[in-house]
Amino acid sequence: MANPNIPKDPVMLLSFINMKLRDFYPSLDELCTDLDLNVNDVSEKLASAGFNYDGKLNRFI
């Protein structure tokens, strides 16, 4: 992930991403575009910790 302000730890990343999705972004794509992140990198990092994106809920579960 290119943005140095994004947590590296998967659990901290989960909390950060879900908070941003809940409060500021209608989709993971828009969040990643705005924060200069690769959607696949974020998804793979969180999937490695057992979390997957649910587009209907707009959050990782």
Biopython code that builds the backbone (N, CA, C, O; Angstrom):
import numpy as np
from Bio.PDB.StructureBuilder import StructureBuilder

atoms = [
    (1, "MET", "N", (0.846, -1.180, 0.000)),
    (1, "MET", "CA", (0.000, 0.000, 0.000)),
    (1, "MET", "C", (0.886, 1.235, 0.000)),
    (1, "MET", "O", (1.833, 1.336, 0.780)),
    (2, "ALA", "N", (0.574, 2.148, -0.861)),
    (2, "ALA", "CA", (1.446, 3.294, -1.096)),
    (2, "ALA", "C", (1.336, 4.392, -0.044)),
    (2, "ALA", "O", (2.300, 5.128, 0.166)),
    (3, "ASN", "N", (0.217, 4.522, 0.607)),
    (3, "ASN", "CA", (-0.002, 5.614, 1.548)),
    (3, "ASN", "C", (0.635, 5.283, 2.900)),
    (3, "ASN", "O", (0.222, 4.320, 3.545)),
    (4, "PRO", "N", (1.636, 6.061, 3.346)),
    (4, "PRO", "CA", (2.331, 5.752, 4.604)),
    (4, "PRO", "C", (1.484, 5.996, 5.856)),
    (4, "PRO", "O", (1.868, 5.564, 6.943)),
    (5, "ASN", "N", (0.350, 6.673, 5.729)),
    (5, "ASN", "CA", (-0.501, 6.960, 6.885)),
    (5, "ASN", "C", (-1.521, 5.864, 7.173)),
    (5, "ASN", "O", (-2.323, 5.987, 8.100)),
    (6, "ILE", "N", (-1.493, 4.801, 6.387)),
    (6, "ILE", "CA", (-2.435, 3.703, 6.541)),
    (6, "ILE", "C", (-1.812, 2.634, 7.441)),
    (6, "ILE", "O", (-0.655, 2.262, 7.246)),
    (7, "PRO", "N", (-2.572, 2.135, 8.430)),
    (7, "PRO", "CA", (-2.021, 1.098, 9.320)),
    (7, "PRO", "C", (-1.562, -0.138, 8.549)),
    (7, "PRO", "O", (-2.194, -0.545, 7.574)),
    (8, "LYS", "N", (-0.473, -0.719, 8.992)),
    (8, "LYS", "CA", (0.068, -1.931, 8.362)),
    (8, "LYS", "C", (-0.514, -3.199, 8.996)),
    (8, "LYS", "O", (-0.713, -4.202, 8.310)),
    (9, "ASP", "N", (-0.782, -3.152, 10.295)),
    (9, "ASP", "CA", (-1.346, -4.294, 11.007)),
    (9, "ASP", "C", (-2.758, -4.568, 10.483)),
    (9, "ASP", "O", (-3.566, -3.642, 10.411)),
    (10, "PRO", "N", (-3.079, -5.818, 10.114)),
    (10, "PRO", "CA", (-4.390, -6.114, 9.530)),
    (10, "PRO", "C", (-5.583, -5.732, 10.412)),
    (10, "PRO", "O", (-6.589, -5.246, 9.895)),
    (11, "VAL", "N", (-5.496, -5.937, 11.712)),
    (11, "VAL", "CA", (-6.619, -5.607, 12.597)),
    (11, "VAL", "C", (-6.794, -4.092, 12.708)),
    (11, "VAL", "O", (-7.920, -3.595, 12.717)),
    (12, "MET", "N", (-5.689, -3.365, 12.791)),
    (12, "MET", "CA", (-5.770, -1.901, 12.813)),
    (12, "MET", "C", (-6.265, -1.382, 11.461)),
    (12, "MET", "O", (-7.032, -0.421, 11.402)),
    (13, "LEU", "N", (-5.825, -2.020, 10.385)),
    (13, "LEU", "CA", (-6.283, -1.649, 9.049)),
    (13, "LEU", "C", (-7.788, -1.877, 8.925)),
    (13, "LEU", "O", (-8.498, -1.038, 8.371)),
    (14, "LEU", "N", (-8.273, -2.993, 9.431)),
    (14, "LEU", "CA", (-9.707, -3.287, 9.414)),
    (14, "LEU", "C", (-10.496, -2.177, 10.091)),
    (14, "LEU", "O", (-11.471, -1.670, 9.536)),
    (15, "SER", "N", (-10.079, -1.806, 11.275)),
    (15, "SER", "CA", (-10.761, -0.749, 12.021)),
    (15, "SER", "C", (-10.732, 0.572, 11.256)),
    (15, "SER", "O", (-11.751, 1.254, 11.144)),
    (16, "PHE", "N", (-9.577, 0.926, 10.739)),
    (16, "PHE", "CA", (-9.400, 2.173, 9.991)),
    (16, "PHE", "C", (-10.288, 2.204, 8.745)),
    (16, "PHE", "O", (-11.007, 3.175, 8.512)),
    (17, "ILE", "N", (-10.231, 1.135, 7.947)),
    (17, "ILE", "CA", (-10.983, 1.080, 6.692)),
    (17, "ILE", "C", (-12.487, 1.082, 6.963)),
    (17, "ILE", "O", (-13.228, 1.819, 6.312)),
    (18, "ASN", "N", (-12.945, 0.268, 7.913)),
    (18, "ASN", "CA", (-14.378, 0.227, 8.196)),
    (18, "ASN", "C", (-14.892, 1.559, 8.734)),
    (18, "ASN", "O", (-16.012, 1.959, 8.416)),
    (19, "MET", "N", (-14.096, 2.246, 9.539)),
    (19, "MET", "CA", (-14.501, 3.562, 10.039)),
    (19, "MET", "C", (-14.626, 4.548, 8.882)),
    (19, "MET", "O", (-15.598, 5.300, 8.812)),
    (20, "LYS", "N", (-13.652, 4.551, 7.979)),
    (20, "LYS", "CA", (-13.694, 5.446, 6.822)),
    (20, "LYS", "C", (-14.890, 5.122, 5.923)),
    (20, "LYS", "O", (-15.573, 6.025, 5.440)),
    (21, "LEU", "N", (-15.137, 3.828, 5.702)),
    (21, "LEU", "CA", (-16.281, 3.430, 4.885)),
    (21, "LEU", "C", (-17.590, 3.862, 5.539)),
    (21, "LEU", "O", (-18.488, 4.360, 4.861)),
    (22, "ARG", "N", (-17.700, 3.679, 6.816)),
    (22, "ARG", "CA", (-18.925, 4.047, 7.538)),
    (22, "ARG", "C", (-19.169, 5.552, 7.514)),
    (22, "ARG", "O", (-20.293, 6.000, 7.288)),
    (23, "ASP", "N", (-18.122, 6.323, 7.747)),
    (23, "ASP", "CA", (-18.288, 7.764, 7.958)),
    (23, "ASP", "C", (-18.121, 8.636, 6.717)),
    (23, "ASP", "O", (-18.672, 9.736, 6.662)),
    (24, "PHE", "N", (-17.371, 8.166, 5.722)),
    (24, "PHE", "CA", (-17.005, 9.076, 4.636)),
    (24, "PHE", "C", (-17.198, 8.559, 3.212)),
    (24, "PHE", "O", (-17.325, 9.370, 2.294)),
    (25, "TYR", "N", (-17.223, 7.256, 2.990)),
    (25, "TYR", "CA", (-17.191, 6.737, 1.622)),
    (25, "TYR", "C", (-18.327, 5.750, 1.357)),
    (25, "TYR", "O", (-18.608, 4.887, 2.189)),
    (26, "PRO", "N", (-18.982, 5.876, 0.197)),
    (26, "PRO", "CA", (-20.066, 4.960, -0.146)),
    (26, "PRO", "C", (-19.586, 3.622, -0.721)),
    (26, "PRO", "O", (-20.389, 2.709, -0.914)),
    (27, "SER", "N", (-18.278, 3.503, -0.997)),
    (27, "SER", "CA", (-17.759, 2.244, -1.538)),
    (27, "SER", "C", (-16.258, 2.130, -1.278)),
    (27, "SER", "O", (-15.569, 3.122, -1.041)),
    (28, "LEU", "N", (-15.780, 0.898, -1.330)),
    (28, "LEU", "CA", (-14.350, 0.639, -1.176)),
    (28, "LEU", "C", (-13.565, 1.267, -2.324)),
    (28, "LEU", "O", (-12.469, 1.784, -2.113)),
    (29, "ASP", "N", (-14.109, 1.226, -3.519)),
    (29, "ASP", "CA", (-13.428, 1.831, -4.673)),
    (29, "ASP", "C", (-13.200, 3.322, -4.468)),
    (29, "ASP", "O", (-12.113, 3.828, -4.748)),
    (30, "GLU", "N", (-14.209, 4.024, -3.985)),
    (30, "GLU", "CA", (-14.063, 5.472, -3.772)),
    (30, "GLU", "C", (-13.062, 5.772, -2.665)),
    (30, "GLU", "O", (-12.275, 6.711, -2.781)),
    (31, "LEU", "N", (-13.083, 4.991, -1.601)),
    (31, "LEU", "CA", (-12.114, 5.168, -0.518)),
    (31, "LEU", "C", (-10.697, 4.990, -1.053)),
    (31, "LEU", "O", (-9.825, 5.821, -0.802)),
    (32, "CYS", "N", (-10.472, 3.916, -1.783)),
    (32, "CYS", "CA", (-9.129, 3.629, -2.289)),
    (32, "CYS", "C", (-8.657, 4.683, -3.283)),
    (32, "CYS", "O", (-7.486, 5.065, -3.271)),
    (33, "THR", "N", (-9.540, 5.148, -4.127)),
    (33, "THR", "CA", (-9.177, 6.206, -5.072)),
    (33, "THR", "C", (-8.768, 7.464, -4.324)),
    (33, "THR", "O", (-7.738, 8.066, -4.628)),
    (34, "ASP", "N", (-9.569, 7.859, -3.353)),
    (34, "ASP", "CA", (-9.304, 9.089, -2.610)),
    (34, "ASP", "C", (-8.029, 9.007, -1.769)),
    (34, "ASP", "O", (-7.299, 9.990, -1.653)),
    (35, "LEU", "N", (-7.762, 7.839, -1.184)),
    (35, "LEU", "CA", (-6.596, 7.678, -0.310)),
    (35, "LEU", "C", (-5.369, 7.137, -1.045)),
    (35, "LEU", "O", (-4.354, 6.834, -0.419)),
    (36, "ASP", "N", (-5.460, 7.016, -2.367)),
    (36, "ASP", "CA", (-4.360, 6.523, -3.194)),
    (36, "ASP", "C", (-3.919, 5.127, -2.764)),
    (36, "ASP", "O", (-2.735, 4.866, -2.555)),
    (37, "LEU", "N", (-4.903, 4.239, -2.640)),
    (37, "LEU", "CA", (-4.654, 2.848, -2.278)),
    (37, "LEU", "C", (-5.094, 1.946, -3.419)),
    (37, "LEU", "O", (-5.961, 2.310, -4.213)),
    (38, "ASN", "N", (-4.497, 0.780, -3.493)),
    (38, "ASN", "CA", (-4.887, -0.224, -4.464)),
    (38, "ASN", "C", (-5.955, -1.112, -3.817)),
    (38, "ASN", "O", (-5.721, -1.697, -2.759)),
    (39, "VAL", "N", (-7.114, -1.211, -4.449)),
    (39, "VAL", "CA", (-8.223, -1.997, -3.905)),
    (39, "VAL", "C", (-7.793, -3.439, -3.654)),
    (39, "VAL", "O", (-8.126, -4.015, -2.618)),
    (40, "ASN", "N", (-7.058, -4.023, -4.595)),
    (40, "ASN", "CA", (-6.627, -5.414, -4.442)),
    (40, "ASN", "C", (-5.669, -5.578, -3.272)),
    (40, "ASN", "O", (-5.754, -6.567, -2.544)),
    (41, "ASP", "N", (-4.760, -4.628, -3.077)),
    (41, "ASP", "CA", (-3.823, -4.707, -1.955)),
    (41, "ASP", "C", (-4.563, -4.682, -0.622)),
    (41, "ASP", "O", (-4.274, -5.477, 0.273)),
    (42, "VAL", "N", (-5.517, -3.766, -0.499)),
    (42, "VAL", "CA", (-6.294, -3.658, 0.741)),
    (42, "VAL", "C", (-7.094, -4.938, 0.967)),
    (42, "VAL", "O", (-7.083, -5.496, 2.064)),
    (43, "SER", "N", (-7.782, -5.398, -0.066)),
    (43, "SER", "CA", (-8.609, -6.603, 0.050)),
    (43, "SER", "C", (-7.778, -7.829, 0.398)),
    (43, "SER", "O", (-8.180, -8.631, 1.242)),
    (44, "GLU", "N", (-6.622, -7.982, -0.245)),
    (44, "GLU", "CA", (-5.754, -9.132, 0.027)),
    (44, "GLU", "C", (-5.187, -9.087, 1.442)),
    (44, "GLU", "O", (-5.120, -10.111, 2.121)),
    (45, "LYS", "N", (-4.780, -7.902, 1.883)),
    (45, "LYS", "CA", (-4.224, -7.760, 3.236)),
    (45, "LYS", "C", (-5.278, -8.153, 4.271)),
    (45, "LYS", "O", (-4.978, -8.877, 5.220)),
    (46, "LEU", "N", (-6.504, -7.678, 4.090)),
    (46, "LEU", "CA", (-7.557, -7.996, 5.048)),
    (46, "LEU", "C", (-8.038, -9.440, 4.900)),
    (46, "LEU", "O", (-8.407, -10.069, 5.892)),
    (47, "ALA", "N", (-8.039, -9.969, 3.687)),
    (47, "ALA", "CA", (-8.418, -11.370, 3.484)),
    (47, "ALA", "C", (-7.426, -12.305, 4.166)),
    (47, "ALA", "O", (-7.808, -13.372, 4.647)),
    (48, "SER", "N", (-6.160, -11.912, 4.209)),
    (48, "SER", "CA", (-5.147, -12.744, 4.869)),
    (48, "SER", "C", (-5.413, -12.868, 6.368)),
    (48, "SER", "O", (-4.928, -13.795, 7.016)),
    (49, "ALA", "N", (-6.189, -11.927, 6.915)),
    (49, "ALA", "CA", (-6.557, -11.975, 8.334)),
    (49, "ALA", "C", (-7.989, -12.493, 8.513)),
    (49, "ALA", "O", (-8.518, -12.496, 9.624)),
    (50, "GLY", "N", (-8.610, -12.931, 7.413)),
    (50, "GLY", "CA", (-9.940, -13.530, 7.494)),
    (50, "GLY", "C", (-11.106, -12.578, 7.280)),
    (50, "GLY", "O", (-12.247, -12.931, 7.577)),
    (51, "PHE", "N", (-10.845, -11.381, 6.773)),
    (51, "PHE", "CA", (-11.904, -10.394, 6.562)),
    (51, "PHE", "C", (-12.131, -10.173, 5.072)),
    (51, "PHE", "O", (-11.179, -10.036, 4.302)),
    (52, "ASN", "N", (-13.395, -10.138, 4.674)),
    (52, "ASN", "CA", (-13.755, -9.923, 3.277)),
    (52, "ASN", "C", (-14.744, -8.778, 3.165)),
    (52, "ASN", "O", (-15.554, -8.548, 4.063)),
    (53, "TYR", "N", (-14.669, -8.058, 2.045)),
    (53, "TYR", "CA", (-15.528, -6.898, 1.829)),
    (53, "TYR", "C", (-16.930, -7.335, 1.438)),
    (53, "TYR", "O", (-17.106, -8.187, 0.567)),
    (54, "ASP", "N", (-17.921, -6.747, 2.088)),
    (54, "ASP", "CA", (-19.325, -6.949, 1.750)),
    (54, "ASP", "C", (-19.838, -5.640, 1.175)),
    (54, "ASP", "O", (-20.028, -4.668, 1.907)),
    (55, "GLY", "N", (-20.064, -5.609, -0.131)),
    (55, "GLY", "CA", (-20.494, -4.390, -0.805)),
    (55, "GLY", "C", (-21.857, -3.899, -0.358)),
    (55, "GLY", "O", (-22.100, -2.692, -0.326)),
    (56, "LYS", "N", (-22.754, -4.817, -0.012)),
    (56, "LYS", "CA", (-24.084, -4.411, 0.457)),
    (56, "LYS", "C", (-23.993, -3.682, 1.789)),
    (56, "LYS", "O", (-24.694, -2.695, 2.013)),
    (57, "LEU", "N", (-23.132, -4.166, 2.665)),
    (57, "LEU", "CA", (-22.957, -3.535, 3.977)),
    (57, "LEU", "C", (-21.913, -2.430, 3.941)),
    (57, "LEU", "O", (-21.811, -1.632, 4.873)),
    (58, "ASN", "N", (-21.140, -2.385, 2.864)),
    (58, "ASN", "CA", (-20.035, -1.433, 2.706)),
    (58, "ASN", "C", (-19.066, -1.512, 3.883)),
    (58, "ASN", "O", (-18.724, -0.506, 4.505)),
    (59, "ARG", "N", (-18.636, -2.737, 4.166)),
    (59, "ARG", "CA", (-17.669, -2.943, 5.242)),
    (59, "ARG", "C", (-17.016, -4.310, 5.099)),
    (59, "ARG", "O", (-17.523, -5.196, 4.411)),
    (60, "PHE", "N", (-15.886, -4.453, 5.762)),
    (60, "PHE", "CA", (-15.222, -5.750, 5.830)),
    (60, "PHE", "C", (-15.768, -6.497, 7.033)),
    (60, "PHE", "O", (-15.921, -5.933, 8.116)),
    (61, "ILE", "N", (-16.062, -7.788, 6.825)),
    (61, "ILE", "CA", (-16.574, -8.624, 7.913)),
    (61, "ILE", "C", (-15.779, -9.913, 7.989)),
    (61, "ILE", "O", (-16.052, -10.757, 8.842)),
]
sb = StructureBuilder()
sb.init_structure("model")
sb.init_model(0)
sb.init_chain("A")
sb.init_seg("    ")
for serial, (resi, resn, name, xyz) in enumerate(atoms, 1):
    if name == "N":
        sb.init_residue(resn, " ", resi, " ")
    sb.init_atom(name, np.array(xyz, "f"), 0.0, 1.0, " ", f" {name:<3s}", serial, name[0])
structure = sb.get_structure()
